[in-house]
Each structure stands twice: as C-alpha cells, then as structure tokens.
Amino acid sequence: MATAAATSASEPEAESKAGPKAEGEEKEVKAARTRRKVLSRAVTAATYKTIGPQWDPQEEGVSESDGDDEEFAMASSAESSPGEYEWEYDEEEEKNQLEIERLEEQLSINVYDYNCHVDLIRLLRLEGELTKVRMARQKMSEIFPLTEELWLEWLHDEISMAQDGLDREHVYDLFEKAVKDYICPNIWLEYGQYSVGGIGQKGGLEKVRSVFERALSSVGLHMTKGLAIWEAYREFESAIVEATRPIAGFLSPFDREQTFDSQLEKVHSLFRRQLAIPLYDMEATFAEYEEWSEDPIPESVIQNYNKALQQLEKYKPYEEALLQAEAPRLAEYQAYIDFEMKMGDPARVQLIFERALVENCLVPDLWIRYSQYLDRQLKVKDLVLSVHNRAVRNCPWTVALWSRYLLAMERHGVDHRAISVTFEKALNAGFIQATDYVEIWQAYLDYLRRRVDFKQDSSKELEELRAMFTRALEYLKQEVEERFNESGDPSCMIMQNWARIEARLCNNMQKARELWDSIMTKGNAKYANMWLEYYNLERAHGDTQHCRKALHRAVQCTSDYPEHVCEVLLTMERTEGTLEDWDIAVQKTETRLARVNEQRMKAAEKEAVLVQQEEEKAEQRKRSRAEKKALKKKRKTRGADKHRADEDEEKEWGDEEEEPSSKRRRVENSVPLSGETRDAEVEIGPAERHASVDVDPPWKQKEKAAALKRDVPKVPHDSSKDSITVFVSNLPYSMAEPDAKLRPLFEACGEVAEIRPIFSNRGDFRGYCYVEFKDEKSALQALELDRKTVEGRPMFVSPCVDKSKNPDFKVFRYSTALEKHKLFVSGLPFSCTKEELEDICKAHGTVKDLRLVTNRAGKPKGLAYVEYENESQASQAVMKMDGMTIRENVIKVAISNPPQRKVPEKPEARKAPGGPMVPRQIYGARGKGRTQLSLLPRALQRPSATQAENGPAPSPAVTTAAATEAPKMSNADFAKLLLRK
C-alpha cells in the first residue's frame, strides 16, 4: 500500500533501529514505484484529453501499455477498490444477527458506548449490510471522532462502491470529515491519491493541487511522516512535466512558457520548499534535486538547506525518544511540546500537539493545554473552535473542556442558539461527579448574565436568565440528586449568585431575600459565614432593619462560630443602634453564648466519661493478659518440674535393679545433663553408641529449637544498607525456617545477601524479617512482591526506613486521591473470585487491573478496586454495574475517591502528674518503659490527667472528682493488697 511505503520511507531512524527486513523493503519499494506509475499514467491520460487528438502519445514513445500493464491494473484496482471483502454466510449468521440486535438495543439505551459502536460496525460489515454499515458509521462519527484505522476502512469501502461523479463527491466529503478528526498523514496521502483519479473532470487539476497544499500545511512539517506528502505532491507535478514535455516542441514560445516552463518551475518550487524544512532523509532529497535539475542549485537554496540540517539536529533527540518509547509516549510528547513552546513557532507547536493527541486523545489535561495555547496565542476562530469541539468529543466526561468550549464560543461571537445546543450536549455527556453539573450550569448562567442589558427594567435576555436559574435548581434537585444522592451544591452557590444578581443588578431585594431564605432552609443556617454573606448583601443593597433582623436570626441559629456573629451584631448596634437596640443585642448574645458554653461543657463531660471508661477497659484488658500469662508460665514450670522428678526417679531405680522395657525406652529417649553426657561417652563403647540413638520428645525438641534461636546473636540493624534492604511483614507466626522458605522467593529478584528473621525472647518467629540484597535494583524489584500470598496470608513488602529518623514515613502503594478511571466496588459476596468479577467488568471496557481487598489473614472483605483503561469506560461501568446483584448480594459501584485519612497530631510534650510539662523523649519513643517500676501500689495511684497511652485525650475543660481524688479504702482493702500474689 502506498501509505505504508510513505510511512516507512519517512522513518529511516526507526528502520535502522528495528533491523533490516528484506521482504518488507521490497514491498515498500514496489508500492512506491507503482504509485509513481499510477500518477504518471493518470496525468498523461488527463493531459491527452485536455490537449486533444493532435498529439499521439504512441508517437512520442509514451505508451499506455509499456510492459507494466499488470502492475498498472493492480494499482488502478487498488485505487478504485483497495479492499474486496467477501461476505461469508455460514452457520454463525443467526448468532451474528442476534448480537446485532442486542448491540442496537444497547445503543438505544446508551448512545455513548464507544465499544458497542465499534462492535456493531464490525458485525454489520461482516454480514454485508452495506446500508446499515454506512448509517452506523455516520451515527458514530457524529458522537465520537474516529481513529485512523476506522476512517481508512470506511473510505476504502466507499471508494470500492463509488461509480459516478456523485459518488466521488460523497467520498470527497468523507475525506474532509476524516482530516478534521485527527492529523493523520496516511489519510492525507490517501486523499491526494484519490483526487488524482478525478483529474480528468472539470476542475480536477486544481482540486488535486488544493488537496496537496492543504496536506502540506497540515502535516508537511511532520519530521518522520511529512516526507511522504512532499514526495507524492512532487511526483504528481513531475508527472505533469513528463506528460507535457513531448508536446512542448509543437507550441509557440509564449505557449511553451505558459505551460511547460511554468510547470517546470512548480517542481523547482516544491524541491526548494521541502529542502528548507527539517525533515528526515533530507540528504537524499537534496541529491535527487541535484540530479533532476539541469541548472546549478542557487546559493540561497543551499543556505536554507544547511540551516534546516542544523535545526534537524536539535529536533533529533526528541524524535528518537519517540521512536524508542512505547505508545502512548505521553511523557516524551510533553517534553517535545515544552521544547517547541520555547522555540515559539506556532505551526510546529500546533503540529506536535496534534501528534501527541493522536495517541493520547483520552487525556483531558493535554486537550486543556492545547486549547489554552490556541485561546491565548493564535486566536484563530475556526482553528480554536475546531479544537474545542474535538476535545469534548474525545473526552465528553470532562466538565472543564465543556466550560472552556462555551467560553471560546462566546469569545468568538458564535450564535446564541449554537451555544445553547452545545450546553444541552454537555448536560447529556454523563459527568461522573455531581459537582461537575454545578460547574457547567455555572458557566452557562455566567454567559447568559453577560448577555443581559441591566439598564433596561425588563428584557428577553433577563427573563431567559431567570428561567435558566429556575431550571438549574430543578435539574440539580431532580436529575443530579437522583443519580448521585447529592445535589453537588451544598453551599447553594447558584442560588447565591442569583440573589446577588437580583440585588446588585436588578435592584430586587425582595427576590434576593426569598432566595436567601431558601438557602438557609437547606441546612446552611448553622454556618456563620452564610449569615455574614447575607448580612453583607443587606448591608450593601438593603436597609438597617433587615440587617439587624438577619443578625438576630444568625445569633440564634449559628452553631460553628457563634462568638463571631455576636461580635458583628454588637459592632453594628454600637455604631448605628439605639440604647434599646444595644440592650436587646447584649441580652441575646449573652443568653446564646451561655447556652453554647453549657452545651460545650456537657459534651466535654460526656467525652471525659467515655475516656475514663476506655481507660478502665484498657486497664482491665491489661490485667487479664497479665493473669493469663502468669497462669501459663506457672503451668509450664510445673510440667518441667514433673519431668525432672520422673528422670531422677528413673535414675535411682536404674542403679539398683533392672528396668522394665517401657522405662528403658523412656530413659533412652530422655536428654541427659551435660555432665552425665560426658560420663556416658566415656563408659559406652563405639558399638553401643551406634546401637542406641537418643530421640527427644516433641516438647523437648521445641525447647531445643527455641534455645538455639535464643542463642543466635542479635545483629544490630545497619541503617546505611536501607537502600538495598526491604522489610517483610505479615508472615505466618507458624512459619518454620523463614530463611529457607523466603530465600527462593526473593532470589528471583536478585542476589540475596542475607535474610534476618526476627524472633521473640522465647524463640518464636514474630512474623517479619529483613531481606538484604547485593544491589539497590534488586531491592526495588522485590517491592513488586508486595501482597503476594505466602502460606495463605498476603505478604507485605515495603522499603526499609528508619522510623526514628523519618517518623512521618508511610508506605501505601495505592493512590488515596480521586482516580476517575478506577472504580470502588463494595458489597461483594466473600466467595466471589477475582476471575468472576473480572469477567463481569470486562463487558464494559478494558480492565487494566483488578484487586480484591483482603484482611491481614488473606480473607476477602467484600471490597474490590477495578482499574479501567480510561475515564469513559469507568463512567460507563458505574452506570451499568451500580446496583447489580451478584449471588443475592447487591453491589455498589462508584468512582474511587477514598476519604482523607485523619493524621494524629504529634504530641510534643506530656504533662506529668503534679509537675511541669515533661517531654516524651525522656522515656523514649514509646513512653515510660516497663522496667521503670513504681513502688506505689496501683490501687493507690491517682489517675493521670494526661492522655492515656492507647486512648484519646480527655478534654482539658472538665476535671471530675474521680480524676483528682483517690478512692477511699478500708483496712481490709489494704490487707487484701498485701496478700495478693
């Protein structure tokens, strides 16, 4: 295909990196040669028709069948019918028809389902429904911009069916739509080649040149793919030169200058224009120009060529970065855009933005940056509006793009009806947050407000503005609240703006007061800032009576900052009120503040009681754990004493008489003392030593293993090796030989220097360890093992960080911010597997990642996170899956937006009982240690007024009697304390 040839010919760097491909190169060279012959023959035929029968191409050696008829026929067939599709009807025809009906029904419900459109077109094309395919493509192109592959497929189908001039005009219209969606050199190349086929029609030559000139202005600066357009255009003009050369001798000097010489100059001009632009493979183009030109190349052309070569060296690093990276290459394009913005050439800046958007068309931030550049720099109406329109078609879920589109339309004086239509499309775009609808309404209402001439008492624009304010409130209440369970406007910003417009611009304070009354009834009466906003509006446009009335209501209703409202009321009465007004204000403020303080005291007392209860519960749990530990230790000691007694008894009886067989086995399986072991080794011969093997009982083996682990010297952690060490936790406590089990797992990431499992004083594994590697790369790769299941539990792998030096360091591998392409699923049955949920989610888009949330033991919690390829698919999945029933469980699906975690304040100092503030660092990072004993009995200790180690801090505003006085005790109580063990 000519497109493939042009693309590969313009990317020599990519070919050198990818390696030679002989077969592909042959096809590309053959396709380029065929394209040249097609152009030459088409131009020759058109010239013969134009000039007339006085020139016979056979006489001049130009034959229409010069031995390459087969190639020409193939090329012509490729032009008129680039792909013949055989519509196969087999046993799956009925199945395809049912699927087509299902897709059509689904699109009738949700017309913004992109994948559904693509699947429907594919099936209709497979079934040979040509009319339905055309209609389906038309509907999809009205909603979404089509990719290069979809456009080329559509164009090839239409070209193969085109028969007359009307059909050709229809194909021309399709090409015009195609080149507006994205800047695609391949589509422009196809457009130019197809237009050559109509050169024999009226105005055909001008049409071809117009298409190629537009292609050059659009993609001629493309450093890797622009070369194909230049070559195709030059080959077309060269073909015209070759077609007119045989008849040049029959023309008069004037006619020769008007036809042949002017045509020759066109080719010279194309060579010179191309050599002045930095493009790949410029050297070959320059060599071709030297060979083609009969005259020496002018010095000015050589200077421009050398200058372009210098520019090419500046651009090469960015182009090579794009060639080496994998799609979508957003970071590389961003760096390239920054470079072009510094260079300041508007045409090149526009081109690099367009190139980036071809692969990143679903990135809203890139569209915002591009449209912002056009709004501020170029300010060309058609270009700016076209980009804004394409932006909202690619990312319809992004409210910022719609708002900017409305502003751009207003800025360039677009008709009001067109702006209103665009706004209605925005409302149907399917935003994923309730606040997005508030923002788009706000943008449209601002536009309507700017249309109103407030010097007139009444106008059509003012009535429309008021009607739209009313509709906005109804829309948020009905449509938005029904979908999101919230209006998205808790502060009633739209109503506030309406009230300000009525008060300031329309002098209608009565309407403004009605609106503010409605605002306060929607749960805003408890906020001081809302009342003060209303007061300021009355102050500026109302009267003192209504100001006083608003402040009196505010004093009674405000619960967050009543002191501030009271202060504003007293300030107003001090400057403007009478003595009676002052007395009333003082009385109301004092009464209100007293009530507020009383409520705060009660709340503080309640909190203090809860704190005391929590402390008592914590103390009770602590005592219970200590008692259980002591009882367990006592039982263990008794068991050990019993075993020792049995051994002593066995030894005494063994010296006097022969042992029974069962006792002999017990003695043989027992472990002798160290002194006895040495004596036994002296007395027992080698034969007897091999004959009798000592086997410890299980409890003794466990004690021995624990003793060995206790005897292992503790290696202090070397913080200088943190960069090559990872911290592994949440391992099973029952794991035997952690080193042996974890080493094969981590050696897959790199060479392991050491694994240091942590044991308790009793020798029990504590469930975590340190894994040290030889290099930092291996440690970073080991972090990928985080959450891997080990013996039924998810293993946590995190960087090794010294918390004493970095107390704020937190390790959480997942984002806690809003992610519009990720869904949070709750209410799942615990038996639901990852594969089952993935099959359900795949029906609504491409699932990049799916994670079932589990607890530390690896058991599911009924929650999951599903990451889609883009925001559009996630939005569709929310609408389809929310409320779905899975195994009698109704699941909830929402965009992932975790709530902000509450970070506890760092206690800088603690207040000691009966003393000054004592820094916590005196006792270390974990407070007072257990070894710092207190000789005062616990029952006589006074409860500290400071914060409990594991509980919330009591309120400083309340000090109860129980917290300041020790409980009275009798003599019997003291006796019990002394006798307690």
Residue pairs with C-beta under 8 A, 6 or more apart in sequence:
1 31
1 78
1 82
2 31
2 32
2 34
2 35
2 189
2 190
2 193
2 232
3 152
3 186
3 189
3 190
3 228
4 27
4 28
4 31
5 27
5 28
5 29
5 31
5 32
5 35
5 228
6 32
6 185
6 186
6 189
6 225
6 227
6 228
6 229
6 231
6 232
7 185
7 186
7 225
7 228
8 14
8 15
8 24
8 25
8 28
9 28
9 32
9 227
9 228
9 231
9 281
10 222
10 224
10 225
10 226
10 227
10 228
10 279
10 280
10 281
11 224
11 225
11 280
11 323
12 280
12 281
13 224
13 280
13 319
13 320
13 323
14 224
14 323
15 21
17 323
17 324
34 71
34 74
34 75
34 78
35 75
35 193
35 232
35 235
36 235
36 239
37 68
37 71
37 72
37 75
38 72
38 75
38 76
38 79
38 193
38 196
39 193
39 196
39 232
39 235
39 236
39 239
40 235
40 239
40 242
40 243
41 64
41 72
42 196
42 197
42 199
42 239
43 196
43 199
43 236
43 239
43 240
43 242
43 243
44 57
44 62
44 64
44 239
44 242
44 243
45 64
45 200
46 199
46 200
46 204
46 205
46 243
47 240
47 243
47 244
48 55
48 57
48 243
49 200
51 247
54 250
55 246
55 247
55 250
57 63
57 64
57 246
60 246
60 247
61 246
62 243
62 246
65 72
79 159
79 193
79 194
79 197
80 159
80 160
80 162
80 197
81 159
81 160
82 156
82 159
82 160
83 156
83 157
83 160
84 160
85 125
85 157
87 126
87 127
87 128
88 126
89 127
93 127
96 123
96 126
96 127
97 127
99 119
99 123
100 120
100 123
100 124
100 127
103 116
103 119
103 120
103 123
104 120
106 113
106 116
107 113
107 116
107 117
107 120
110 116
110 876
110 879
111 139
111 143
112 143
112 396
112 429
112 430
112 872
112 876
113 876
114 144
114 872
115 845
115 873
117 136
117 139
117 140
117 143
117 144
118 140
118 150
120 136
121 133
121 136
121 137
121 140
121 150
124 132
124 133
124 136
125 133
125 157
130 157
130 161
133 157
137 146
137 150
137 154
140 146
141 177
143 393
144 393
144 394
145 181
145 182
145 361
145 390
145 393
145 394
146 154
146 178
146 181
147 182
148 182
148 184
148 186
148 187
148 358
151 178
151 181
151 184
151 187
152 186
152 187
152 190
154 174
154 178
155 171
155 174
155 175
155 178
155 187
155 190
155 194
158 167
158 170
158 171
158 174
159 171
159 194
161 167
162 168
162 170
162 171
165 201
168 198
168 201
171 194
172 195
175 187
175 190
175 191
175 194
178 184
178 187
178 191
179 187
179 188
179 191
179 214
179 218
180 386
180 390
181 390
182 354
182 357
182 358
182 361
183 218
183 219
183 351
183 354
183 355
183 358
184 219
184 358
185 215
185 219
185 222
185 225
185 226
185 228
185 229
186 225
188 211
188 214
188 215
188 218
188 219
188 229
189 215
189 228
189 229
189 232
191 211
191 215
192 208
192 211
192 212
192 215
192 229
192 232
192 233
192 236
193 232
195 204
195 207
195 208
195 211
196 208
196 236
198 204
198 207
198 208
199 205
199 207
199 208
208 236
212 229
212 232
212 233
212 236
215 229
215 233
216 226
216 229
216 230
216 233
219 225
219 226
219 229
219 351
220 226
220 229
220 230
220 277
221 277
221 347
221 348
221 351
222 351
222 355
223 278
223 279
223 280
223 312
223 315
223 319
224 280
224 319
224 323
226 277
226 279
227 279
227 280
227 281
227 285
230 270
230 274
230 279
230 285
233 270
234 267
234 270
234 271
234 274
237 263
237 266
237 267
237 270
238 267
240 263
241 260
241 263
241 264
241 267
244 259
244 260
244 263
245 260
248 256
248 259
248 260
251 259
251 260
267 292
268 293
271 285
271 289
271 292
271 293
272 301
272 304
274 285
275 282
275 285
275 286
275 289
275 301
275 304
275 305
275 308
276 301
276 304
276 305
276 307
276 308
277 308
278 308
278 309
278 311
278 312
278 315
279 285
279 308
279 312
280 312
280 319
282 305
282 308
282 309
282 312
286 305
289 297
290 297
318 332
318 335
318 336
318 339
321 332
321 335
321 336
322 329
322 332
322 333
322 336
325 331
325 332
327 359
328 359
328 360
329 359
330 356
330 359
330 360
330 363
330 366
333 352
333 355
333 356
333 359
333 360
333 366
334 356
336 352
336 356
337 349
337 352
337 353
337 356
337 369
340 348
340 349
340 352
341 349
341 373
343 349
346 377
346 378
349 373
349 377
350 374
350 378
350 383
353 366
353 369
353 370
353 373
356 366
357 366
357 367
357 370
357 394
360 366
361 394
361 395
362 394
362 395
362 870
362 871
362 872
363 395
364 391
364 395
364 398
364 400
364 401
364 871
367 387
367 390
367 391
367 394
367 395
367 398
367 401
368 391
368 400
368 401
368 404
370 387
370 391
371 384
371 387
371 388
371 391
371 401
371 404
371 408
372 404
374 380
374 383
374 384
374 387
375 384
375 404
375 408
375 411
378 384
381 412
384 408
384 412
385 408
385 409
385 412
385 414
388 401
388 404
388 405
388 408
388 409
389 405
391 401
391 404
391 405
392 398
392 401
392 402
392 405
392 425
392 426
392 429
395 401
395 871
395 872
396 402
396 429
396 430
396 872
397 429
397 430
397 431
397 432
397 820
397 871
397 872
397 875
398 871
399 426
399 431
399 436
399 437
399 439
399 440
400 439
402 422
402 426
402 429
402 440
402 443
403 439
403 440
403 443
405 422
405 426
406 419
406 422
406 423
406 426
406 443
406 444
406 447
407 443
407 447
409 418
409 419
409 422
410 419
410 447
410 450
416 451
419 447
423 440
423 444
426 440
427 437
427 440
427 475
430 875
430 879
431 437
431 440
432 820
432 871
432 874
432 875
432 878
432 895
433 484
433 488
433 895
434 476
434 480
434 481
434 483
434 484
434 486
434 487
434 488
435 488
435 489
436 488
437 475
437 476
437 479
437 480
437 488
438 476
438 487
438 488
438 489
438 493
438 494
441 472
441 475
441 476
441 494
442 493
442 494
442 497
444 468
445 465
445 468
445 469
445 472
445 494
445 497
448 461
448 464
448 465
448 468
449 465
449 501
451 461
451 465
452 459
452 461
452 462
452 465
452 505
453 459
453 461
454 462
454 505
454 506
456 462
462 506
465 501
469 494
469 498
472 494
473 494
473 495
476 487
476 488
476 489
476 494
477 487
480 486
480 487
480 488
481 487
490 523
490 524
491 524
491 530
492 518
492 519
492 522
492 524
495 515
495 518
495 519
496 515
496 519
496 533
498 515
499 511
499 512
499 515
499 516
499 519
499 537
500 512
500 537
502 508
502 509
502 511
502 512
502 515
503 509
503 512
503 537
503 540
503 541
503 542
504 540
504 541
507 541
509 538
509 541
509 542
509 546
512 537
512 541
513 542
513 546
516 534
516 537
519 530
519 534
520 530
520 534
520 557
524 530
525 531
525 553
525 557
525 558
526 557
526 558
526 559
526 560
527 558
527 560
528 554
528 558
528 560
528 561
528 562
528 564
528 565
531 550
531 551
531 553
531 554
531 557
531 558
531 565
532 554
532 564
532 565
532 568
534 550
535 547
535 550
535 551
535 554
535 568
538 546
538 547
538 550
539 547
544 576
547 572
548 569
548 572
548 573
548 577
548 581
551 565
551 568
551 569
551 572
552 569
552 588
554 565
554 569
555 562
555 565
555 566
555 569
555 588
555 589
555 592
556 588
556 592
558 565
559 596
562 592
562 593
562 596
563 593
566 589
566 592
566 593
569 585
569 588
569 589
570 582
570 585
570 586
570 589
573 581
573 582
573 585
574 582
577 585
600 957
601 957
601 958
604 955
604 957
604 958
605 958
605 960
607 954
607 955
607 958
608 954
608 955
608 958
608 960
608 963
611 948
611 951
611 952
611 953
611 954
611 955
612 943
612 954
612 960
612 962
612 963
614 948
614 951
614 952
615 943
615 948
615 951
618 948
618 950
618 951
646 666
647 667
647 670
650 659
650 663
650 666
650 667
650 670
651 667
653 659
653 663
654 667
659 667
668 692
668 694
669 694
669 695
669 696
669 697
670 694
671 694
671 696
671 700
672 680
681 689
684 692
696 704
705 763
706 762
706 763
706 764
707 763
708 763
709 759
709 763
710 759
710 761
710 762
710 763
712 759
715 756
717 770
719 802
719 805
721 772
721 800
722 799
722 800
722 801
722 802
723 776
723 779
724 753
724 772
724 773
724 774
724 775
724 776
724 778
724 779
725 770
725 771
725 772
725 773
725 779
725 800
726 770
726 771
726 773
726 779
726 782
726 783
726 797
726 798
726 799
726 800
727 768
727 770
727 797
727 798
727 799
727 800
727 801
728 742
728 768
728 769
728 770
728 771
728 795
728 796
728 797
729 767
729 768
729 795
729 796
729 798
730 767
730 768
730 793
730 794
730 795
730 796
730 856
731 738
731 742
731 765
731 767
731 768
731 769
731 790
731 791
731 793
731 795
732 767
732 790
732 791
732 792
732 793
733 764
733 765
733 766
733 767
734 765
734 791
735 741
735 765
735 767
735 791
738 755
738 757
738 765
738 769
739 755
739 757
741 790
742 755
742 769
742 771
742 790
743 752
743 755
745 785
745 788
745 790
746 752
746 755
746 771
746 773
746 782
746 785
749 773
749 778
749 779
749 781
749 782
749 784
749 785
750 773
750 774
750 775
750 777
750 778
750 779
750 781
750 782
751 773
751 774
751 775
751 778
752 771
752 772
752 773
752 774
752 778
753 772
753 773
753 774
754 770
754 771
754 772
755 769
755 770
755 771
755 772
756 769
756 770
756 771
756 772
757 765
757 768
757 769
758 765
758 766
758 768
758 769
758 770
759 765
759 766
760 766
770 800
771 782
773 779
773 782
779 799
782 797
783 797
783 798
783 799
785 795
785 797
786 795
786 796
786 797
786 798
786 813
787 794
787 795
787 796
788 794
788 795
788 797
789 795
789 858
792 857
792 858
793 856
793 857
793 858
794 854
794 856
794 858
798 811
799 811
801 809
801 811
803 809
804 925
807 906
814 851
814 865
815 822
815 896
816 898
816 900
816 901
817 897
817 898
818 895
818 896
818 897
819 867
819 895
819 896
819 897
820 871
820 874
820 875
820 895
821 867
821 868
821 869
821 870
821 871
821 873
821 874
822 865
822 866
822 867
822 868
822 874
822 895
822 896
823 841
823 865
823 866
823 867
823 868
823 874
823 877
823 878
823 881
823 893
823 894
823 895
823 896
824 863
824 864
824 865
824 893
824 894
824 895
824 896
824 897
824 898
825 837
825 863
825 864
825 865
825 866
825 881
825 891
825 892
825 893
826 862
826 863
826 891
826 892
827 862
827 889
827 890
827 891
827 892
828 837
828 852
828 860
828 862
828 863
828 864
828 886
828 889
828 891
829 862
829 886
829 887
829 888
829 889
830 859
830 860
830 862
831 887
832 852
832 860
832 886
832 887
834 850
834 852
837 850
837 852
837 864
837 866
838 847
838 850
840 881
840 884
840 886
841 847
841 850
841 866
841 868
841 877
841 881
843 880
844 868
844 873
844 876
844 877
844 880
844 881
845 868
845 869
845 870
845 872
845 873
845 874
845 876
845 877
846 868
846 869
846 873
847 866
847 867
847 868
848 867
848 868
848 869
849 865
849 866
849 867
850 864
850 865
850 866
850 867
851 864
851 865
852 860
852 863
852 864
853 860
853 861
853 863
853 864
853 865
854 860
854 861
855 861
862 889
865 896
866 877
868 874
868 877
874 895
875 895
877 893
878 893
878 894
878 895
881 891
881 893
882 891
882 892
882 893
882 894
883 890
883 891
883 892
884 890
884 891
884 893
885 891
907 920
907 947
908 919
908 920
909 917
909 918
909 919
909 920
910 917
910 918
910 919
910 920
910 946
910 947
911 917
911 918
911 945
911 946
912 918
912 946
913 942
913 944
913 945
913 946
920 927
923 929
923 932
927 949
934 941
937 977
939 967
939 969
939 973
939 977
940 966
940 969
941 966
942 964
942 965
942 966
943 962
943 963
945 954
945 959
945 963
945 964
946 953
947 953
947 954
954 963
